[in-house]
Amino acid sequence: MTHCVETRDRVIALVCAGLSLREAALGAGASEMSAGRWWAQGGRMELQLAHGRLGGLVAPVPAARPGTGTGRRVLSSEDRAVIAAAQRRRLSCAAIGDLIGRHRSVVWRELRRNASENGEYHAGVAHRVAAHHRRRPKPFKLVELPALCRRIEAWMDQGWSPRLIAAMLAAEMGGDHTDRVSHETIYQALYVQARGSLRADLHRQLSLKRRHRVPRTRDRRACSPYKEAFKISQRPQEVVDRAVPGHWEGDLIVGPESKSAIGTLVERSTRFTILLHLPGRHDADTVAEAMIREMGHLPEHLRRSITWDRGSELADYARIQVALDTTLFFCDPHSPWQRGTNENTNRLLRFWFEKGTDLSVYTAEELRRVADTLNRRPRPTLDLQTPAMRLNALLNAA
């Protein structure tokens, strides 16, 4: 058994040194079939074809970076040889780290990244795998994978955000990273010129329709007059931690010159959305009637409280509280972020109700279709379940 292990290690070392699989087998005194099996079990890089036979590795090992000592980051081939020998002796990561003068987490990550599927670690293979992963610049996935680009485009045409697309790809592919991209990769393909193979006009499917990114340092808060009312700090703790369903956040999305509007209500724990049809006016009396009409269909335990911005459209809040048997809380001045769930929902709704469009042209039936579409959309905050599924579960439990 020891002889077999030594022969296998000799074969892998010769392949890592640049020999073909056949030459390595002859040099170690093994058959080419055995050498191929050992490489498939212990190796993690593809071999090039040379004259119809498997040749050496695809990527050569680059020159080692200068510098040694405690400040170095890249493991050397000598470090990996020590790790391989110590791992066979079943030493712990901490003990191996002491041998090479590195932290145990460095050893743990090295074994996790570069060991084979059956847990075997070969120094030569690991060194070349690490060199292959360090190559820069790395190929951009959305250039090499046109099929993935088409899937992303189809999802974005349905109003999906890059973050949701990345979450769904991760859920579908699991540990396979071949057809997975992060949301940042999608944004780079949208905003960086000649970056990726997505459609040039795809940025229009984003909720804000921006051609370019906006620096986070810019102050985008709108300054509007607000009334003194109940403070958000008076809300019970169950509202803050979303432990109990039935607490809502609301606001208006408005059209040009604030001449048209649609009311939005979103439940904090399920993210279920209700749209208020306001075809003519959006004054206090109209908004109160629409809210009482739409929320009146809900059971009492699902309308415990409503949090709203300090807009004059909710000046008749006392009437709403009495009719719905609920409590209304108002955000602090210039603090729309205190209704974060509703703000995010309004941004999603801009996919259907673009800024600068007359919102009075939409019928009540069209608003219901949009709300149904959004409520059937999977949410990362709900473990990729939909708001409709969560609300149905609450209703069935009741």
Secondary structure, 3 states (H helix, E strand, C coil): CHHHHHHHHHHHHHHHCCCCHHHHHHHHCCCHHHHHHHHHHHCCCCEEEECCEEEEECCCCCCCCCCCCCCCCCCCHHHHHHHHHHHHCCCCHHHHHHHHCCCHHHHHHHHHHHCCCCCCCCHHHHHHHHHHHCCCCCCCHHHHCHHHHHHHHHHHHCCCCHHHHHHHHHHHHCCCCCCCCCHHHHHHHHHCCCCCCCCCCHHHHCCCCCCCCCCCCCCCCCCCCCCCCCEHHHCCHHHHCCCCCCEEEEEEEECHHHCCEEEEEEECCCCCEEEECCCCCCCHHHHHHHHHHHHCCCCHHHCCEEEECCCHHHCCHHHHHHHHCCEEEECCCCCHHHHHHHHHHHHHHCCCCCCCCCHHHCCHHHHHHHHHHHHCCCEHHHCCECHHHHHHHHHHHC
